Amino acid sequence: MDRLIIVSNRLPITIEKRKGKLHFRRSVGGLATGLSSFYQLYDSIWIGWCGIPADNIDRKEKNNIEKKLMTDFNNYPIFLSRRDIRMYYYGFSNKTIWPLFHYFTHHAVYNQDFWASYIHVNKSFCNAIIKIAKPDDVIWIHDYHLMLLPMFLREKLPDARIGFFLHIPFPSFEVFRLLPWRREILDGLLGADLIGFHTYDYVRHFLSSVRRLLGYEYTLNLVTSANRRVQVDAFPMGIDYERFANAIYNAPVKKEINRIRKKLGNRKLILSVDRLDYTKGIPQRIEAFDLFMEENPEYKEKVTLVMVAVPSRTGVEAYMLLKKEVDELVGRINGKHGTIGWLPVWYLYRSLSYNLLAALYCVADVALVTPVRDGMNLIAKEFIATKADGKGVLILSEMTGAAKELGEALIVNPNNKQEVSQALIEALKMSESEQISCNIIMQKRLKRYNVIQWARDFMDKLIHIKKFQQELSAKRLTQTMEDKLINDYHRSNKRLLLLDYDGTLIPFAEKPEKAKPGKDLLRLLEALTGESKNEVVIISGRDKETLETWFGSLNGGLIAEHGAWFKEKGKDWETIEPLQNDWKEEIWPILELYVDRTPGSFIEEKEFSLVWHYRKADPELAQVRARELKDALLDLTANLDLGVLEGSKVIEIKNAGINKGRVALHWISKGNWDFILAIGDDLTDEDVFEVLPERAYSIKVGFGISRAKFNLDSYLEIRKLIQEMGGAQ
């Protein structure tokens, strides 16, 4: 693989300044630990904040930090001021995105200054990457702190290979829509080529938001934006399985195991390990354990809950209040159920070394992992991996991403105290053979899809989607081909120009008054149709009266209602064949039913067709209704000589065999053209592209699979092309 640039909020190296001296140490936990083994396998650079405020160091110290990090660790530091840390990290990232994405909407703060700082820091990361990125680098961006970065990079490095992975949940549309800057966040993420999430639920939520807020469609998790295709997929993050599986054989871990067992005696150990965060459901967990002790007094002095709460964001008020609540709950339960020589809860408010944590995993009879919302939760996976003898029971919240993979665990609703209490009883009574049977299945799965395989899977998919994009981009009208097209245009004496209207010459607009051509476009078309060598035909799905009003004065042809009507220059409107419309009475009630069942949809009646529009309807509902309606219409029209045409957010019913391509063929066959150009933007224009002779030029507006030979990004580029064709006269 080419060089890999990993980008995250923090570096895997933490820097501290004590007594005027800089100290470097490897970070523990989180992304740094998870990716360290993969990172070391490749030619890699890791970019992130160095962990020390820029205000605390001078220019010389910054230079020393940069040199030390690059030389010894292949890390490239970002320097953030105290204000950046306060506004971007503690502010927008952890007071807005973190609570909102974890469904704690009442904790979310919507502050414009936080947002401005988030933009500023994401741009700072972008500028740093640009300084060191090479053309063949793969850029892998991680987590919610940097969701604008993919688009900022795309603007500066349009051909870069960019992946993004979100390590927290992506919320449902109903929650995500609460964010004032929701569109900007989606646009930022869509700058990546591949966007990864832990579970398909998060993928589904993201795609739903993209469709509802940005209007982009997707097929097989491929999002089609105006000029790019972006892959979205699920990649459940793994762990360094062998490290935890072999922990029991390490001397320092064995020493900790013996110490813990001596302290416990014959008591069963229930283990809880979390950061002290409101998303982890720690108060609910303690209350469930309290209920368990109340309803099962026979377990008094026979079990101990070791509760490890790692300090987190200690300066944030919500976390300070949470610590106070947890302290009080632990004190109350120990006072209520404890006896001389036995405390039901051992409460450790601190970080643990790897050796002690691994020892606790090995010794624990039950792991109680019950967050109320968690993107993945690697604690659950690490616990299972340490069970060399297969003994031990995992109780796991259904709200974690890990629950999708670890279905053999006891899955519980963390808010249901009775259910958690019952799960504790089941876990403590479970036979060893059943424990081993469940754990072996999970261990095989975790060993197979470890952190290395997870990262490789992501990288393979990123390279694949980039190749796919490049294949599509190969059809883009390059400057060389554009010059050839214009040159061929000017050397020719008899030209046919077939121009779609909505989405091709103007942005698509539902209302006719907003689709009306402006003065600039009319001048452009007047110049084009005024050239004696040109036969210009404007093609549209709109009715002939509208086209006559807008373009009747031009010296060109018109095609209306997707081919039902056409008008050659200097002649009256006519049809390609005799058409009937008496079928409308039978079809109309069906369309009315779907309008009633799909708020926001409506019927448009044309002379020889009926159109059901659903652009303004709820996208999820509209997609379902459109499939239902199309199936119903295909059954109904099978013997009526009618066609059902699916366009951009429309379903149109009209006489069979009538389409843009058939009428375009009427023009193509009229003369001995030495230059033909057809331009369109949606499915209905594919019929035109299909009937073109091989020598013709064809251009699709937008990015996607098409019969057209070339692509351009937008109507603005089409107008520019037409301008250049006319401007070189």
N, C-alpha and C positions, 0 to 999 in steps of 0.2 A: 504494500500500500504506500502511496505517496505520503509526504509529511503531514502529520495530524496536529492541528491547533485546537486544543481544548480551551474553552472559555467558560468561566464560572465566576460568581461573585467573589469567592475567596480562593486563594491559592492553597495547594496542599502543604505549603510551608507557612508557618506563623512567625511573625517577627515581633519582638518586644524590645522596648528600650528601657533599660534599668541602669540607674546611676550613670547615665550618659553613654552607655554602651549598648550596641545592638546585639540581640540574641536571636538565633534562628533555630527552630525546631519543627519537626514534622507534625502536621495537624492530625488530630484523632477524630474518627467518626465522620459521618456524613458522606458527601460525594468524594472527598479526598481519599478516604479509606476504600470506598467502593470501586473507584476507578484506578487506584494506584497500580494494581497488578497489570491491568490492560495497558495503561499509559506507558509503563516501562518496557513493553514489548516492541514499541515502534519508535521511529524518529519523530519525537513529539515536542511540542512547546505548550506550556500551560500558562494562560493569561488570566489574571484576576487581581483583586485587591490584596495588598500585602499585609493588611491587618493592623497597620499603624497609621494614625492620622497624619496627613501631609503637614499639618501645622506643627507637628512635634519634631520634624527633621529639616535640616537645611539642604542646600543643593549638593554639597559634598557627600552628605549621608545618603541622599537619593542615588547619586552615582555609584556609591559603594554597594547599596542594596541591589541596584540593577546588575552590577557586575557579579556580585556574589550569587544571586539567584540564577542568572543565566549560566554562569560557569559551573556551579556545583549541582544545580537542580533542573536546569533547562526550564526555568520559570521566568515569565516576563511580568513585572509588577505594574499595576494601576495604582496611582496615588489619589486618594480621596481626602478631601478636607473634612473637618469635624461637621461642618454644615451639610456636606454631601451625605455623610454617614447618618446624621440626624434626620434629614429630609427624605433622602432616597431609600436608605436601608431601613431605619427604624420607622420612617414615615410611610411612604407609598408602598414599599415592598411588604412591610410587616404590620402596618395599621390599615391598609386598604386591600391589597391583593390576598395576603395570607388569610385573614378572617373571611373575606367574601368567598374565596375559592373553597374554603372548608365549611361553608354554609353558616358561619357565625355572622350573619348580616348585621346584627345589632352592635358588633364590635367594629364594623368597617367605618373608616373615616374618609370622606371625600373632600380633599383639600387641594386647591389649585396649585399652591406652592409646592406641595409634595409631588404633584404630577409634573410640574416644571423641572424639579430636581431629577426626577426619574428620567425625563427626556435628556437632560444635560449629561447625566452619568452614562446613559446608554450611548450617547454620542461620543463621550470620552473613551469608552471601550472600543467603539468603532474606529476612532482615530488611531488608537494604539495598535489595533489589529492591522490596519492598512499599512502602518510603518514596517511591519515584519512579514506580512503575508506574501507568498509567492504564487504565481499563476496555477500551479498544480496542487496547492495545499488543499486539504480537507478541513473545513472549519466546523467544529462541533460545539454548539452553544448549549449551556445547561441552565435551566430553571427560571423561576418566575421573576427574578431580579432583572432579567435581560430580555424581556419579551418584545421590545422594540428593536433590538440589535439586528435581527435578521434583515429587516427591511432597510435599515441604515446601511448595512454592508452591501445589500443588493444594489442600492443606488450608486455606491462607489465602485463595487466590484461585480458588475452584472453577470459575469460568467463563472463566478466562484461556486464551489460545491459547499453548500451550507446545510447543516443539520441542526435541529433544535429538539431538545428533550425536556419535557416538563415533569418534575419529580413530585409534584403535588397534584391533587385532583383537579380536573377541569369541571366546573360546575354546570348544572343544567342551564338551559337558556333563560328560564324564569329567574334564576339567581344572577347569572352573568349580565343580563340586561340592566341590572341595577347600577352597574359601573358607568359613570358619565363618559369615560373615555374608551368605551367598549369597541367601537369601530377601529380606533387607532391601535388598540392591542391586537385585534384580529389582523389588520393590515401588517402590523409589525411581524407577527408570527408567519404570515404567508410570504414573507421575503425568503424563507427557507425553502429548500428543495424537498426536504423530508421533515415532518413534524411527528415526534414520537410521544406516546403516553404509556402509562403502566397497564391500563386495561381498555377493553373495547368500549366500556361505558363512557370513559372520558373521551374517546375518539368520537363516539356518537354525539355527545354533548357539544363538542367542538364543531363538528360538521353541521349540526343543527343551528348553532349560532352563526356560522358562516353563511348558511343559506338564508336565514331569517334577517340578518342584519346587513349583509353585503350583497345578497341576491345571487351569489355564485352557486352553480350547480355542482354536483359531484356524482361520480360513478365509480363503484368499486374502490372507494376511499381516495379517488383522485379528484382534487378540486380544480375546476377550470375557472381561472380568473380571466381578466381581459387579455393577457398576453403570456400566461404561463400555466403550467400544470404542476400542482404540488401534491405529493403523496402524504397521506396521514395514516398512521398505523399504530398498533399496540405492541409494545416490547416490555414485558414484565421483567423488571430489573432483578438480576441474580446476585449472589454473594460469592465471595472467595471460599467456595465450599471446602476445599482441602484444608485450608487454614483452620477452620472450625472443627472439621471432622477429625483432625489430628491433634487437636488441642489437649485431649486427655493424656496424650503421650509425652507432653512437654513437662520438664521438671518443675519450672516455676508454677505451672497450672496445677500439677499434682500437689505441690506444697499447699496451695490455696484450698484445694479440694479437701485435703486432710484437716486443715484448720477449720473449715466450715462444718465438716461432718462431726468433728469433736465438739464444736459449739452446739450443734443441733441435737446431737444424741440420736434417739430413734424417731424424732418427729419428722413428719412429712414437710417438705419445703415447697411452697407456692411462690413463684417468682414473678415480679412485675418490674419492668424496666422501661422508662420513658424519659424524654425531656419533660420538664414541668411546663406543660402547654395546655391551654383550654381545649384543644382539639383531641387530646389523648384520653379524655373521659376518666381522669383519675378520681375525682370525687365520687362519680357514679360507681366506680370499681370498689372503692373503700366501703361505700354504703351497701353494695351487693355482698361484700365479705362480711360486713356486720350482720346482714340478714342471714347469711349462711351460718354464722356462729350462734345467732339467736335460735334458729330452727333446728340446729344440729349440735346440741350441747355435748354430745358424746365425743366430738372432735376437740374439745377444749384440752389444752396442753399436749395435743397430738399433732397439730399443724402450726406452721409459722408462715406468715406472709412476709416475704422480704420485698419491700417496696423501694426501688431505686428511682429517685426523681432527680434528673440532671438539671442544674440551674440553667435557665434560659431567659434572655431578655429581662434581666432583673430590674432594669430601670423603668420598665413599662408598667403603668398602673394596673392594667388588667392582670398581668403576671404577678404583681405584688399581692393583689387581692386573692388570686388563686392560691398562692403559697400560704397565705394566712388561713384560707379555708381548709387546705389539705392538712396543715399543722394541727388545726383544731379537731378535724375529723379523726386523725390518727390518735391524738391525745384522748379523745372521748372513747374510742373503741378500746384502746389499751386500758383505760381506767375502768371501763364497763366489763370487759371480759378477762383482763389479765389477772394473774395470780402471782404469788411470791415465787420468783424463779422462772416465770414464763410471761412473755409479752406476745400477744397474737400478731402484732405488726412490728417488724424491724424496719424502721424508716431511715433511709440513707439519702440525704439531700446533698449529693456531690457527684462528680464524675468518677467513673471507675476505670482502673487500668484494664488492658486487654486480659491480663492473666486472671484478675479477680472476676471479671465479667464471664470469661470462658468457664471458670471454675463453678460459678453460680449456675450457668447453663447445664453443666455436667451433673451437678448435684440435684438440681430441681426436679421434683416429681411432676410438677404442673407449671406450665407457663401461662399466666393470665394476661393476655394481650387484647385489650378491649377499647381501642380508641373510638370516639364517636365519629371520626372522619380521618382517614389517612390515605395518602396517595398509594403507598405500597406497604410499608412496615417490614424492614429487614430483620428486626429482632425476632420475629416469628420464625423466619427462615434459619437464622443463626442457631436458635434453640434446637430445632429439629436436626440440624447438621451435626451438632455435638454429641448426639445420642448414639454412641458407638455400639452399645448393647441393645439399642432400639427401644429402651424403656423410657417412659415419660409421656405426658399428655399435653397437647397444645389446645388451649381454649382461645378462640380467635373471633374477633369482631367481624361481622358481615360487612361492616363499613370500611374495611381495609381493602386495598388492592390485592394483598396477599391471599385473601379469602377465595379469590377466583382460581388460584393455583393449589391451595392447601385444603381442598374439600374434605380430606379425611380427618381433619381436626374437628373439634367440637365447635361448631359455628354458632354464635349467639348475637342477639341484639344487645348492644352495650347499655341501652337505656332501660332494658327489662331486667330489673334487679332479681326478680324471681327466677328468670331463665338462667342468669349467670350463676346464681346460687345452686340451682339444680345441676348445672354443668360442672360445678366444683365437686358435688357429690358423685356424679357419674365418673369424673376423672379420677377421684381418689379410690373408687371401687372397681375401676376397669381392670380386667385381668391382664397379666403381663403379655400373654399371647396376643391379645387384641391390640395392646399398645404397640407391640413389635410389628404386627401385621400392617397397621396404619402407617407407622413411621417409616417402614422400609419403602413403601410406595412413594411417600413424599420425598424421602432422601434420594431415591433414584431420579426423581424429577428435578430436584434441586441440583444434583450433581451434573445431570445432563445439560441443564440450562443455567450454568453458573454465570458470574459476572463477565467472564471472558467471552462466552458464547453470546451473551446479551449484547455486548459492545460490537462483536463481529457481525451479528445479525443486523444491527442498526447500520453499520458501515456498508455491508453488502447491499442493503436496500437503498441506501443513499447513492451508491455508485450506479445501481440499476436504474433508479428514477432519473439520474442525471443523463445516462445514456439515452433513455427514452425521450427526455426533453431535447437532447441534441439531435435525435432523429427527426423530431417535429420541427426543431429550429432550422434544420437543413432546408426546409421549404420556405423559410422567410425570404422575402424579396430583398436581396442584398443590393448594395449600391451599384455593384457591377451589373447585376441583372436589371436593375432599374434603368441604368444608362442604356443597356441593350434594348429594353422595351421602348424607351423614348426614342432611341435612334430608329428602331423598326417602324415606330409610329410615323415619324417624319419622312421616312423613305417610301412609305406606302401611299397609294393613290385612292384606295377604296377601303374605308375603315368602318367596322361595326363595333360600337361600344354598348354593352348591355350592363346597365347600372342599377343594382338594387337601391332602394331609397332608405327605409328605416333601418338604422344600425350600420349603414354603409356610407351614406352621404351626410347623415345627421345621427345623433344619439337616439336610441329608441325612446319614443314618448307615447304613452297610452292615449292621451287626449289629442285630437286633431289640431287644436289651436296651438299646442306646444310643439307639434311636429311640422308646422308650417315653415317652408324654407325662408331664410333670411335674405337680406339684400346681397350679402357676399356670395352665398351659394347660387342665387339666381344669376348674378353676374358671371360666375364661373361657368354655369350651364349655358348661358347665352353665348359665351365665347366658344364653347365646345360645339354647340349645335349650329352656330353661325359659320363654322368652317365647312366649305362646300364638299370636301372629301369625306366628311363624317356622316354616319347614320347613327344617331344617339337614341337609345331606347331606355326609358326609365321604367323600372319594374317594381311593382308594389302589391301588397295585399290589401291596400285601401281601395275604397269604391271609386268608380270612374268619375263621379261628380266631383269628388275631392281632387283627384288628379287633374281633371279638366280645369278646375279653378286655379290650382297652383301652377300648372305647367302647360296649360293650353296655348299660351302665347309663344312657346318655344318651337323652334323648327326641328322637332324630333318626334319619335314614336313613344307611345305609352302602353303599358300593360297593367291592368287593374285586377283586383280580386284573385291574385295568384294565377292569372292566366285565363280567367273566365271571359274577360273582355280585353280587346286590344284596339289600338288606333294607330294607323300609319300616318305619317305627316301629310297634312293636306286632305285627309279623308275623315269619314265619320267612324264612330265606335262600331265594332262588330264582334261576333263570337267566332271561335275557331270551328264550332259546329253548333247545330240547333240544340239549345239547352232547355230543360224543364225546371220548374220550381214548385210544382204542385206537391212534391214530397215534403215540403216544409211543414205542412199541417201535422204530419205524422211524427216528425222529429222534434218540433218545438216543445211539446209537453215534457219530453225527456230532458231537454236542456234546462227548462224551467225548474224541474225537480232538482237538478244538480246545482242550480243557482240558489235555491232555497236551502239546500244542504251544505253549501259552501259559501259562507259570508265573505263578501268582497269580490265574488265572481259576477259576471254579467254576460248577456247575450248581445251580439252585434248581428244585425240582419243586413245582408247584401242581396243584390238582385238574384243571384244564382247560388248563394251559399249562406250558411249560418255558422257563426263563430262563437265558441264559448271561451271567454277570456278569464284567466285566473291569476294574473300577475299581482293583483292587490290582495289576494286571499292568503290565509296562513299557509306558508310553504309546505309544512308537513302534511296538513290536511289536504291541501290542493294536490299534492303528489298522489295521495291515495285516491282521491276523487277522480283525478284525471285518468288513472289506470282503470278504475271502475267504469267511467263513462266511455272510454275508448273501447273496452271489451263489449259493453252493452251496444254501442253503435255499430261495431263490426258485425255482431250477430244480427242486428236489426236491418242493416243495409246490404246484407249479403245478396239479396235478390232484387235490389232496387237500383242497380247501376249507379251507386253512389260511392264516393271515396271519402275516407276519413284521414285528414291530414293533420299531423302533429307538428306545430311550429314552436316558436319561442313563447312559452306560457299561454298557448292557445291550442284549441282543437277545432278544426274547421271541417264542416261537412259540405260537400259539393259534388257535382257530377263527376263520375269516374273518368279517369283519363285526362282531366283538366289540371294542368300544372304549369309552372313558369317555363319549364324545359320545353314543353310541346309548342308553346307560342314562340319561344326563343328560336326553336328550330325553323319556324315559319320565316323568320328574318334571315337566319343563317343560309337557308336554301334559296333565298331570293336572288342573291347576287354572287359574283365572283370576288369575294373579299380577299384582299391581300394583307389585312390586319384585323384581328378580332381580339377584343378584350372584354371579359366578363368579371364583374365584382359583386360579391354578396357576403352575407354574414351568418345565415342560419340554415336550418335543414331544408327549407323550401328552395333555397338557391342551389342545393346540390343537384336538383333536376336540370338546372341550366348547365352546370359544370359537366354533367354527364353527356350532354348532346354536343358539346363543342368538338370541332375537329382537332386533331393532334397538334397542329401548328399554332392554335390559339393560345393566348395568355389568359390565365384565370387566377383570381386572387380572393382568398377568404379573409374577411376582417375578423380578427381574433385568433386565438391559439387553440388548435384542436385538430382532430382527424377530419380530413376533407378530401373530396375529389379534386379540389383546386390545386394547381401546381405550386402556388406561392401563398404566403401569409403576410399580412401587415397587422399592426397592433390595434389601430383604431380608425375611426372615420376621419380624424385629423390628418393621418398619414395618407389616406385616400385623396382627400382634398389637395394635399400638398403635391401628390403625384399628378393629379389632373392639372393643377396649376403649372407644374413644370412641363407637362405635355403641351399646354397651350402657350406657356410663356416663352418657349423656345422657337415659336413661329417666326 
